[in-house]
Amino acid sequence: MDDERERELRIHPGVHSDISTFVIMNVVLGLAAARTGWRGFRWIWPSPTRLKWLVHPIRFTVFALVFLPLTGAVCFIASILIGVWRALAWFFGLFGFGRAA
């Protein structure tokens, strides 16, 4: 019964439903944190100095089809942590904390 239920949940017949769910959720979370993901991807693959017209579409395709499905959740968590850090820095900056005396 479990095997039959799992087959019904599959999006693609050859891919296990847990893997499909993982990839879809990573893409959704990665799109929510696309700016943080793109910054991380630029660290891995910096912008080229020559042949930009050729490399940029390939680079964006690799980002969207490989990097985002693999690291979307990590980018989302990092984005939340960066936002909390900036909010705390702003809040404590209002009261002068962190400034040299």
Rosetta blueprint (number, residue, H / E / L):
1 M L
2 D H
3 D H
4 E H
5 R H
6 E H
7 R H
8 E H
9 L H
10 R L
11 I L
12 H L
13 P L
14 G L
15 V L
16 H L
17 S H
18 D H
19 I H
20 S H
21 T H
22 F H
23 V H
24 I H
25 M H
26 N H
27 V H
28 V H
29 L H
30 G H
31 L H
32 A H
33 A L
34 A H
35 R H
36 T H
37 G H
38 W H
39 R H
40 G H
41 F H
42 R H
43 W H
44 I H
45 W L
46 P L
47 S L
48 P L
49 T L
50 R L
51 L L
52 K H
53 W H
54 L H
55 V H
56 H H
57 P H
58 I H
59 R H
60 F H
61 T H
62 V H
63 F H
64 A H
65 L H
66 V H
67 F H
68 L H
69 P H
70 L H
71 T H
72 G H
73 A H
74 V H
75 C H
76 F H
77 I H
78 A H
79 S H
80 I H
81 L H
82 I H
83 G H
84 V H
85 W H
86 R H
87 A H
88 L H
89 A H
90 W H
91 F H
92 F H
93 G H
94 L H
95 F L
96 G L
97 F L
98 G L
99 R L
100 A L
101 A L
